[in-house]
């Protein structure tokens, strides 16, 4: 495929964009990346390609735009079928991977958001407790999904690894901001080791952002959102 | 070994009816277990310990939860009637709309109808905007899935039937023919489809249930 056939609109700080990029890397797809400076302004192309949500990531393949990170990952898996599989082949394993990704997006990540935007101590504490509870569940899920192997997806990074692993950067920022340990060898031994393997994987390595840089961006975001209210 | 398919559902739940529709379209034989949501069975809590909700599909002892996850599972497990398009791009678009309906539309409709006071006004503004997106997506198609019912239509079941029941229960107007002609047409096509008809709860019973359950709160018109 010519490089210009595949274009990804993204933002360096976005874990959702990271998902799409990991998937493209796994499949060794040559693509054009366009960084959106979305805090300042959104490009014409972004607004045209994702008129409803106006968000990144947006994958444009042969002029066809699509959005929503996990939908994009599934598309990449289906189109570049000769590359390593991202979703498991068994329908039940696929359902398990989808269930946990939905849990992460609908329940777990919102608690992280609640922590960052929470004004009162109580709200922040509750958010942390929810995150910790979620990590216990995910630690258990790792055991069941990995079946003794290195990743949720088995020998190689799969759908759930991507869905969860993209939040490792934000997780580290949360730990620093809250002065707490969320992922640790004592509390979440399997996830701790998995996190290291995930972050050093060849499809992921180059996409990892510096924790301090992310934290600084988070502060800018907070400032802008507070100013807007 | 004979295949065993169990569905834990609740008669008033649109989510549980989605799964029934899909199983029927695929011609899958299943045993239905009605759950009293005020008094959840040990089986339900065993099969769905995290969310403790219906629907739950149990296939040969393996539980699958979350209606959209179940729909994808049904589509991948049983051949025959396709719930999603074959083309990956069309599939991505179908998944986009299914997600939009649950994450945005349904959430806004719930908030506008019986949410907290402060959320209601904003949600009430969003509902017609979101319905308009669906109206535009239908274009000249009979169903969101094209000539036949697909996953997006199934996920939109709430809009086709429950919204109407709600409007009747409270005299409100969410989906009018004037504002949303295509969506209104789609509603008629959808609820009159043979398979769908079998999978819908009795209208009067649903209206009464909604009045009873949500009538106490201030319902916006």
Interface residues (C-beta under 8 A of the other chain):
Chain A: X52 X61 X64 X66 X67 X68 X71 X72 X74 X75 X78 X79 X91 X92 X94 X95 X98 X99 X102 X103 X137
Chain B: X50 X59 X62 X64 X65 X66 X68 X69 X70 X72 X73 X76 X77 X88 X89 X91 X92 X93 X95 X96 X99 X100 X133
